[in-house]
């Protein structure tokens, strides 16, 4: 069977799944992708096993498809496992009513069917299937006219059985492997054992602590594989005796054509010609060893090809051929014809030789190596997150398989890796990304200059020298310092993010875009900080990239949005010269955007770029000039949110008003009852007006102490005065402040009503006493206590409610740590010093130590240590969350049982906790549209009421002058 028709299986770890709905979504979405035969997602094991067609998909494209759905997908073993297929031979049992092309299209649409070959003359169909997905009975149900030809299959299998068992038999072995602790261990074992000659496939299970190996016993023994696993530090012993695999006819035919791995000399199957030449080809499109075997077997069968060596790692083929019979271009076309459309072949070089002696043939091996590897470079990659030698072996095993990688040496002590690679096939950035995909933090050193290693060419090869010169000139890297000079920074408002997976999706995809140096996304702020090359890309294009990922994005025009602001108290200044010295020195520093120092208040206001410089650097700069500098102390108690003072004052106002209002209300109710009683007597007994006045005057409350002053008016006056001046004191203060600013609010209206009622009652009472009136005047001393008691009660309840709503915000603010422990590490990550600083002095990129029981002062990423973290006060999650190197932590959460070293990523107002506080404060201060409309109307309400009141007074005055009898009718 053509290897291009093979089917592979890959297991991808998927983080971020929370329920079966996530599983169903992934299976439905990925299952529809062209080339995917089957997918099984496990919520418990947090992985997805996908069977796919390597012609249409690769593990990388499948990983990206899952990533784009909002989940974190990681491929621990980048080498896919081939899936065994079987071939069914179906024959037509009756008259065929359906056309052959209809049968072919029907079967190809079925999941699990990889290939169909139709033989109309023999009325036979050969269907290649994946037995784990579909079987023969299901195929027959799809096309009832076809039946299984068991005789043909048995005949083919029997004919090849002896040969397959003798030469190409595969044996399955189960081996118990102890000591594995993580997926890195399984990747290490699979990577090392999978590269051994004779090992076809290997799958290591961490849960079952076992390895399943399919191998060829004539090439490698069980004992040798056991020793290799034990050499990696894992005890191993055979769990089940090896069993031969039963192969289908197509598999046997494929294994017959598969050459045994051997040295270059064993590949020379045809005699050397007198005019031999050697050509090197670069082949793109090879996926597995089957591709290598197919190319080698096809070209070695040609009579004018004496030998061929194909390298999957280098994506190259070295062909020795008869130059008089064939040209390199013909060989290139022959390689492409092995699987049309799959391979892309290019010629790199050609070396001719006319000698046929063994000595000359052996000498040709040296220039051949120089041709295949004309130039290599070395780069050093810093790797964080390695904890043991298993991590080292895992990285070496995976990266060594990458195209273009010649060798790799990883040092656990130095936390770095030295890679020798071919710059034609890969780059340091590609290698760094591959290491990061394994779950480690990888960075290229700023001073990293690739070391060019050039093989010394022979004098017989002048072409090679010029080639090397070309590569040496062309492979000069762009330095990071030059990028820093040409970079700009922009801020983009991002909407639609719901979790950390959205943040990771945006950061991961934008880092791939050309011209973007770095990106930092804040989830709570909904803001992305992007550093880019303005010569390559512009902010609107960056925003468009984010929109293509499914999020809303707009460029923030205000360039000062992400600038840091620092308020300092500077001691020791004596004159304007000191001010000028500080301002001029600070503005010369890179990263200081603005500086203003006030001599009178001893304060400095500084704006700076937090990516370049931090608060501690600024304070050290000022102190180096001979002055003392410290932060302006801020209130972290959140006392401005508790409303305790307002609650106390309105409670006092209400109680004072209530104490004097109750007697006033009692007197008022008593007078109302008596007035109703007198009205009943007047109606029933037809009493005269004079009799009614005399009866009314005989009441105790209406008796006059002095002429014009009754007991009722005296008691009302005495009860009203404390309410007016003590209970209403806060109303007067608020009204005065409003009038001072030329505005009128409800306090102005309340004070106006109560003051007019009190003043009118007092004046009319004094006039009655002066005139020695016999009839008691009508007063309104009951109005101020009644108004003040109800409005004070409303204000008291209002501030109690405000205090309750702000209680959660006050608790959030109290979660903020006040200090942070900043540590200094050397190149070997050994602790050199610790320093306790104010949390506002923490800078981006600082290494902070958090002990068990301590709070995280800022948002960051764990670089060393393992622990459980309580994030319930921030996220509401009751269970502690495990943190390991690479995990993100949130400011305000509590570290539980292990010391951690974190690298600060968001500090100051950019932390998640600060953004939550900011959002809650904005929610409390913002108003709904209907409330804004009501507030707008209230601005016209008070002036309107005052205008109507004055108009009413003027109308009654005019009526009184024109016809006083009307006034007497309404006010007897």
N, C-alpha and C positions, 0 to 999 in steps of 0.2 A: 504494500500500500504506500502511496506517496506520502512522505512525511508532512507535507503541507496540509494533508487532510487530517492530521492528528488532532487530538482534543486534549486540552490541559485543564488542570484543576488548581486553584489557588485559594488559600485561606487568608482572609483579611480581618484584622481586629477592628471592631467598631465600638467607639465610646460615645456615650450620649443617649443611648436607648433607655427609655424609662418604662415602657409597657409593651404589650403585644401589638398595639396599634403601630408603634415604630417598626416592629418586625414586619408586620403586614405591608407597611408603606415601602420599606426597602425591597422586599421580595417582589412586590407588584411593579415598582419603578425599574429596578435593575433587570427583572425578568423580561421586560419589554425591549431591552437594549438588543440591537442586532448583534448576533454572534454569541449570545448567552444561551446555553442549553438548559441550565438548571442552576438554581440558587437556593441555599438553605441557610436561614439566619437563626442563630441561637441567642436568646436573651440571657440565659444563665452564663454561657461561656463568652458572651459579648464578641461574637465573631460571625463572619459570613463565609460559607464555602461555596465557591462559584465554579461551575464547569462551563468552559467557553471555548470558542474557536480562535486559535492564535492568529489566524489570518485577518480576523476582523477586530479583535480586541487584544489588549495587553493588560497585565496586572495594574500598571500605572493608570491606564484610562479607566479601569473599573474602580480603582481607589478614588480617583478624582470625581467620578460620578457619584459615589457615596458621600464624598466631602461636600459636593455642591448641594446635597440634600440637607445639609446642616449638621451632619455627624462627623466625628473625628475618626478617620480611617487610617490604619497603619498596617503596612505589609512587613511582617517580621521575617519571613522567608521569601526573598524576591524571586527565587527560582521556582517556577510552577512545576507541579507534578503531572506527568503524562497520565492520561486516563485510558484504561484498556477498553478497546472497542471489539465488537464481534460483527461478522458478516453473515447475513441471511440470504440464501438463494431461493427466490420465489418463482414459481412457474404458473402459467395460465392453465386453469383446469377446464374452462369452458370457453365459449365464444366471447371474445373481449368486446364489450360495448363501449368502454371508455377509451379515448385516445391515450397513447403512451405519454404525451407531454402533460396530460391532466393527472395521470398517476404520479408522475415525477413531482409536479407542483404540490399535490396533496401530501405526499410523503415528506417532502422537504419542509413543509410548514409544521410538521410534527416535532415537538421537543424531543431530543434524544437521537434524531436521525441526522447523521453527519455527511453522508455521501450516498449517491444512487447511481448505478450504472445499468443501462438497459441494453439487452441483446435481443432485438426483434426477431432475428432469424431463429434463435433458439427458444424464443418466447420465454425468456428468463430475465429476472430483475435481481441484481445484487445490491442489497441494502446494508450499509454500514451503520450500526446502531451502538448506543451506549447502554449496555445491559442494565445498569443501575437505574436508568430512567424509563426505558421502554423495552418491551419484550416482543417475541414473535407473535403471540396471540393478539396483542394490540395492533400490530401492523396488519394482520389478516382481517381484523375487524374494520380497519379503515378502507381496505380494498378487498372485498369478499371474493373477487374473481381470481385472486392469487392464493396459492397454497405453498406451504413450506416444502422445499425439495431436500429432504433429509439425506437421501442417497448421495447427492452431489457433495453435501457438506462432509458426510462421513468419509466419503472416498478421498476428498482432498485432505482431510485431517489425518486419515490413516496413512496416506502416502508420505506425509511429511513428519509423522510422529517420531520415527526413529532418529531422523536427522536432527529434529529440534531438541530431542532429549540428549543427543550425543554432543552436539556442537553449540547450540544456542539456547539451551534450557535455562529457564529462570526459576529460582528457588525463593520462596518466601520464608522469612525468619523472624520470629518474635523474640526480643531480647529485653530482659529486665534491666533498667538503668536507674540507679539510686543516686541521690545527692542533688537532683535538679530542684531549683528553687524558683525560677522565673522563666519567662519566655526567651530571655536572652540565652539561657542554658540550652533550651531546645534548638534555637537558631544556630548556636555554636556546633552542636552535635550534627545537625542536619547539614550545615555548611561543610564541615570537615569530612564526614563519612561520605556525603554525596559526591565528593570530588575523587574518591578512590576509584581506581580502575576496576571495573567489574560490578560496581554498585549501580543499579539502574534507578531505583527509587528508594527514598527513606522518609518515613513519617514518625516523628517523636511526639508522644503524648505526655504532657506535663501532669495531667490529672491521674493517668494510669501508671505513670513512671515506667513507661516501656517504649521500645523502638521497634517499628515494623520495617523490615528491610527486604527489598526485592533485589537479588544479586545473581550473578553468573558464577557457579561454583568452580568452573574451570579456569576462572581468572582470579578469584580471591577466595580465601577460606574464612570460616566462621571465627577461628582463633585470631586471625589477623585483624578482623573488624573489632573483636572484643578488646584486643590490645590497644587499638587506636582510641577507642572510647575511654578505656582506663587511663591512657596517657593524658587525656584532657582533664583527669581528676574525678571521673565518675565511675564508681564500681558497677560492673556489668556482668551478667551471666545469662546463659541461654534459657529462655522460658519455655519454648516449644521446639521440638525437633523440626529441622527444615523440611518443607514440602515443595515438590515441584508444582509449578503452575501449569494448568491446562490452557494451551494457546489455541486460538482460532486459526483458520487456514491463512487468512491475510496476515496475521501476526507472525506465523511461521515463515511465510514468504519474505516478510520484511527482515526478520532476524537472519535468514539465510543470506541476504544481501548486505548485512551489516558487518563491516570489517572489524576485526579485533584490534583494540587500541595497542599500538606498538610504536617502536621508534621509527625514525625516518627511514632507516635502512630497510626495514621490513615492508615498507610501503612501495618499494620499487618492484613492481610486478613484471614489468617488461624490460627487456635489455636496453642498455644505453645506446643511443645512436651516435654516430660519428660527428654529428653536427647538433649537439644538444645546446639548448638555451634555457634560461630560467626567467620567469616573469612573476611579478608579485601583483596580486589583485586585492582591492578593498571591496568586501561584500557586505552590503547592508541588507537586513531583512532576515538574518539567521536568528532563530529563537532558542534552539535546543541542540543536543548532540545528534538528534535524528537528522536535522538539516545538514550537519557536518558529514555524517555518514552517507547521506544521499548524494551530496556533491562529490565526495571522494569516490564513491562506488561508480557513479556515472562517468566521471572524467577518466578514471583509471581504466575503464573498459575501452577507451579510445586507443587505437594502435599506435598513434603518434605521440601519446603522452606516456613518458617513462615513470614519472612519480608525481604525487600531489600531497601536500600537507595543508590542511585547513585548520585554522585556529578560531574557535568561537569567541575567545576572550578578546583577541586583537581584531576580529572581524576581517581576517585576511586569508589569502590562499597563495601558497608558493607552488608554482607548476613548472616541472621540468619537461620539456617537449622537444620534438624534432623541428627545428626552424625551417628546414627545407620542405616540410609537408604541411605546416599550418602556421598561421600568423597569430599574434596575441589577440587581435581583434576577434578572430574566429573563436578562440578560446573564451573570450569574454562573453560572446553571444551564446556559446555552448553552456556556460554556467547559468546565464539568465534563462536558458531554455529548460533547465532542470525543473523549475516551477515558474511558469510564465506569470509575470506580474508580481511575484513575491520578492525576488532578489534584484537589487540594483548594484551593478558591478562596474568598477572603474579600474583602469590600469595605472599603477604608480611608478613602476620602473621595469627595466629589462636588462639582463646581463647575459652576454653571449660568451661562449667558450667552444673551441673546436677540439679540445683535447678529449681523449677517451680513456686515458690511463687511470688506474685506480688512484694513483697519487694525486693527479690533478683533480679528480672528482672529490677527493676528501678535502683538498685545499679550497674548493669552491664553497664549502660550507661556511667558511669565515665571511666572505663577502655577502653570502646569502643572508646571514644574520644582520649584517650592516644594512642591507637593503630593506629588510622587513622592519627594522627599528633604527632609522637614520638618526633619530633624536629623541632623547627623553629629558624630562625635567623633574625636579624634586620640589615639593612644597610641604610646609609644616602647617598642620591644622590643629588648633587648640580645641580639646574635647573636654567638656564638663559633664558630670553625671555618671562617670564610671566608678563602680564600687568594688569590683573584684576582677580576677583574671578571666572569668567567664565573659565579662563585658569586652575585655581586650580581644579574646578569641572570636567573639561574635562579630566585632567590627572588622577584624582582619579577614574573617571568613567571607563576609558579605562584600566588602569593598574590593577584595582581591578578584572577585568575579566580574567586576564592572569592566566594560569595554575600555581598553587603553591603559588599564592599571597594570604595571609591571611588577611592583612589589609594594608592600605596606608594612611598616613597623610601628606598633602602638605602644606607648609607654604609659603605664598606670601611674607611676611616680610623678612624671612630668605633666600628666594630663594632656598629652598631645600625640599626634600621629604623623609620621614622615612617609609620604607617598611618592613613589616614582611612577610617572605616568607618561603617556604619549600625547603631546599637545594637539596632535591631529585628531585624536579620538575623544578626548575629554578635557576638562578644565578644572582648576581648583574650586570654582564656585559650584560646579556640578557635584564634585566629590563632597564638598561641605554639605550640600543639600541632601545627599544620600545618607550621610551620617546623621543628620537631623531627623530624617525620616525613620531612623531606627529608634528614636526617642532620646537621643543625646543632644546637648547644646554644643554646636560646632561653630567656631569663628576662625577666620583667616587673620593671621598676625598682621598688624599695620606695617611692620618692617619686612614682611614676607616677600622676598625676591626669589622667584623660581630659579633653582640651580640647573643650568643647562648641562647635560651630560652627552657629549658627542663621541660616538665610536670613531676610532682612527681609521680612515679609509685607506685602501691599498692604492698603489700608484696605477694599477690597472683600471681604476674606477674614477675618472676625473668628474664624471657627472654627479657623483655623490657629494663631492666637496662643495660645488655650487649650490646644491640643494640644502646642505647644512647651513651655508652662509645665509641663504634666503630665510630659513626658519629662525636662525639666530637674530636676524634683523627684524623679522615680522612678529616675533612673539614677546615683545616688550610690554609688560603689563602697565595698565593705568594705575597710578598710585592713589591711595585713599586720600592723601593730602590734597592732590589736585581736585579730587571730587569735592572735598570739603570747601575749597575756595569757590567752586562753581555752583554750589548748592544753594537752594532757597527753601523756605519753609512756608507752608500754608495750612489753614485749618478748614475742615469740612464738616458741616453739620450732617449727621447720619441719623435717619429715622428708620424704624422697623426692626431694630435689633431687640431680641428678647432674652438672650442668654449668652454665656461665654462662648458657645459654639459659633454664634454669629460673628463675634469679635475675631475668633481664630480664622474663620472663613475669609473675612475681609483682609486681615493681615497677610494670610498665606497667599491669596491670589494677587494682591497688589505688589507683593515683594517680587513676583515673577515678571512684572512689567518693566520694560526697559526705561531707564531714567529715574526710577524711584529707588532712593538709597535706604530709607527707613520709614516705618509707619507705626504709630502708637494710637490705639483706639481705646477710648474710655466709654464703657457701657452706660453708666448712669448719666454722664454728661451728654451722651449721644454725639460725641465729637471725635474726629480723627486728626491727628497731627502728622503731617507728611513732609518729609524732607526729600527734595527732588532736584533734578538737573533741569534748569529752565531752558537750556538749549535743546533738550530732547522732548520734554513733556510740559504741559501747562495745567494749572489747577482745574479748569473746566473739563479737560480730558480725564483727569483723575476722578472727578465726580461722576463722569459718565461710566468709567470702569466700575465704580461702586453701584451705580444704578443697574448696570448689566447683571450684577449679582443678585438683584431682587430687592435692594434697599433704596430708600430715598436719600438723595445727597444734594446738598447745595453748598457752594463755596462761601465761607464767612469772609465778608469784605473787610471787616475790621482787623487789621494786621496785629493789633495789640491784644487780641483775644487771649492768647496763651502766654503773654508776658508775665513774669513774676513781679510782684510789688513788695517792697521791703520798707518798713518803718523802723528807724534806729534812733536811739538816744546816744548822742555823741558828747562826751565830757572832755574838758581840757581846752576848748576853743576860747581864745581871748580877744580876737579881732577879726576884721574882714579878711585879713591875709590867711588866717587859718581856714576860713570857709573856702576861699579860692584854692588853697592847696589841696583840700579834700576833694572838691568837685573836679579839679583838673586831673588829679591822679586817678580818680575812679573812671572818668570818661575816657581815659586812654586805654583802659582795660577792654579786651575783646569780650563782648557779651553785655556790657553796660550800655543801656539804651538812653537812660535819662537819670540825672542826679540833681537834687536840690537840697541845700543845707541851710537851715535857719539858725542864725547866731542867737537870736533872742530866746527861742524856745529850746535850743540845743537838740534839735531834731533833724534827721535826714530822711528824705523821701527818694527812693531809688527804684527804677524800673530796670529789669534785667532779663536776659534770655536764659531760662533754666537749663537748657541743653548745653550751654557753654560754661556758665558760671553759677555758683550757688551762694546762699546767704553766708555760710561760714567763710568762703573765700573773700567776700566783700568785707566782713568784719575783720578778718586777718589783714587785709589791705589797709584798712583805716588804722588798726592798731600798729601796723608797721610804720605809720607816719608819726607815731607818738601820741595818739589820742586813745581814749577809751570808748568802746562802742558796745552797745547791748540792745537787745530787742525791746520794743515798746511792749510792756506787759498788757496782755489782753485778758478780759474776763472770760474764764472758761466755765464758770459756775452755772451759766444759763439762767441767772436770776431774772433776766429781763423777760423770760417766757412764763414765769409762774403766776403773775398778776396778783401776788399776795398783798402788795401795798394797796392796789385799787380795790381788792375785795374787802380789806379792812376799813378803808375810808367810807365806802358806800354802805357797808354793814352798819357802821357807826351812824351815818346820816339817816339810814332807815329806822334804826332803833330810837334815835332822838325824836324823829318825826312821829313815829308810832306812839311813843310814850305820851306826847301831848295831843296827838290826834284823837286818841280813844275818848278822852273827856269831851273834846269838841264835838265828836260824832254823837256822843251820848246826849249832850245839850241840844244838838240839832234835831235828833230823833224825837226827844221829849217835846220840843217846840212844835214839830210837825204833827205829833199826835194831839197836842192840845189845840192847835189851830183847826184840825179836823173835827174835834169835839165841839168847839165853839161854833163852827159852821153848821153842825148838826142841830145845835140848840137854836141858832138863829133861824134855821129853816123850819123847825117844828114849832117853836113858840113865838115866832114872828116878833123877835126882840128888835128894838130900835137901835140905831147906830150908836147913840150915846150910851145905851145900856151895854152894848157890846164892848165899847171902849173902856167903860168902867169895870166890866167883868174881866177884860184882858189885863187891865192895870192892877187888878187885885192879885194876880199871880205873883209868886215870890220872885221869879226871875225877871219879871217886868217892873218890879218895884224900883224906884229911883233912889239911889244913895245920895246923889247930888242932882240938882235940877239938870235934866238932859243926859244923865249917866245912870243907866240901869245896871242891875246885877248881871244880867245876861251879857251885855256889851263889855262890862269890866272883866268878867271871867274869860270871854272870848279873846279879848285883847291880851290878857296875861298869858293865856295858853298859846297864842299865835306868835308872840315876840320871840321865844326861844327857837321855834321851828323856823321862823323867817330868817334869823341871823346865824343860827348854829346848824340846824338841819339842812338849810339851803346854802351853806357856805361854799360847798364845792360847785354848786350850780352857778353861783356868782363869779367864781374864779374862771370857769370854762367860758361863761358869757363874756367876761372882760377880755379874755385872750382872743375870742372870736371877733369882737368889735375892734380890738386893737389892730387886727389884720384886715379890717374892713370886710368882714364876712358875717353872715347871720345864720346860726344853726338853731337846733331845737332848744339848746340851753338858753339862748337869747329869748326865745319865745316864752319859755317857762318862767324865767326871771321877770320878763316884762309883765306877764299875766299876774303873777303873785305879788309883785311890787305895786302894780296899779291897784289891785284889790286891797292890799294892806294900807297903802297911802290914802286911797279914797275913804276907806272906813275910818282911819284915824282922823282925817281932816273933818269929815262930816260929824264925827263924835265931838271934836273940839268946838266946832261951830254950834252944835246943839247945847253944849255946856255953857258956851259964852252967851247964847241967847236965852238960857234958862228955859229950854223947851219943856213943855209938859208931856209931849208925846215922844217916845223913844225913837231915834232914827234907825233906818234899816242899814245894817253893816254887813260886810263880807269877810269877817275875820275867820270864818270857817274854810274859806277857799284855799289859802296857802298850805295849811297842814294837810288837807286832803290831797292836793296835787303832789306835794313833796313826798308824802309817804308812799304813794303808788309808783311814782317815777323812780325814787330811790330804791324801792324793791326791785324794779325792772333792771336798773343798772347793776345792782348787787348780783342778781341771777345771771346777767349777761357776762360779767367778769368771772363768775364761777365756771360758766360754760367755756369761756376762752381759756381759762387755766387748765381745764380738763383736756381740751384739744391740743394744747401746747405741752402737755405732760409727756407725751410720747417723744416729741421733738427734744425736750430737755433731757430725757433719758438717752437719746441718741447722741447728743452732744457730750454727755458724761462718759460715753464709751471711749471717747478719744483718749489715747495715751498721752501723757504730758512730757515724757522723756523717752529717748531712744539710746540704745547702746551701739555705737558705731565701732566696728573693728577694722583693723588693718591686716591684710594678708600678704605674704610674700609670694614668689612665683610658684612655690610648691604647696600653696594653700595652707601654710602654717601660720597660726595666729601670732602676730607680732605685738599688737597693742589694742586696748579697749578705751573708749571715751564715752562718757555719759553727756549727752547734749539735749537741749530743748528740741521737741519734736518739730518746731518750725524751722530749725536749722538743718534738718535732713535734706540732702540734695539727691537729685536723680542719679542713680548709679552707685550710691553708697551701699556698703555691705553692713547689714544690721544683724546683730545677734538677739534672738528671742529665746529666753529660758522657759522651762516648764512653768505654767501658771501665769506667764506674762502676756500682755496684749501686744498685738502687732501694731506698731505706730503708723505705718504707711502701707500702701498696696505694694506688692512686690512678687518676685519669683524665687522659689526655693533653689538654692545652689548647693546646699549640703545639709544632710540630716534627714531623718524620718520621724514623723510624729502624727498624732491625731489632733485635729483643730476643731474647736467648738465655734461654729458660725451661726448658731441659732439666733443670737441677738441681731444679726444682720439679715440672714436669709430666711430664718424661720425653720430651718432644717434641724430636727431634734437630735439626730444621730451625728456624732463627730465624723469629720471628713479626714481621710488619710491624706497626708502630704508627703511628697517625695521630691527629689531634685527635678526641677522643671515645672512643678505645680505652682499655681498662682494662689496668693493669700490676700485677704481683705483686711484693711485697717479696722481695728476695733474687735476683731475676733480673738479668741483666747487659745493660746497654745497649751496643750494638756500634758503630754508625757515624754517629750524629747526636745533637746535643744536644736534649733534651726538657724541656719545662716541664709538670709534672704538678700536679694539685690533689689533696691528700691526702684520701682518703675513709675509710680504716681505719688507725688508728694504734695503737701499743702492743701490747697483748695481743689486739687485734681483727684484726691482719693475718693473711693466709692462712698465712704461714710460722709465726707464733706459734701459730695454731690447729693446724697440723700437728704441731708440737712437743708441744703440749698433748695431742693425741689419742694420739700415740705413748707419751708418759709415762703417760697413763691406761691404755693397753693393757698396759704393762709392770707397772703396779702393781695392776691389777685381777686378780681370780682367777676361774677357772672354778668352777661349782657343786661339781664333784667335789673340786677342790682345797680349797675352803672346808670341805667335809665332812671331808677328811683332816686339815686343820689343827685342826678342832674335836676330832677324835678324839685327835690328838697331845697336846692339853692334858690328857687323862685317861690317856695311855699311860704317862708317866713315873711319876706317883704309883701307878698300878696295878703297875708292875714293882717299885718299891720296896716296896710292900705285900707282894707275892708273895715277894720275897727275904727280908724280915724273918720272914714266916710260915714259910718253909722253914728258916731258921736256928732258930727256936723249936722247930719240930717235931723237928729232929735233936738239939737239946739235951735235949729231953724223952726221946727214944728212948735217948740215951746214958746218962741217969740210970737209966732203967728196965731196959734190957738192952743193955749195952755190946758184947756179942758181935755184935749186928746191925751196929753201926758198924764193927767189925773185919772183918766179912764184906765190906762194900762198900768200905772204905778200909783195906786190909791195911798 
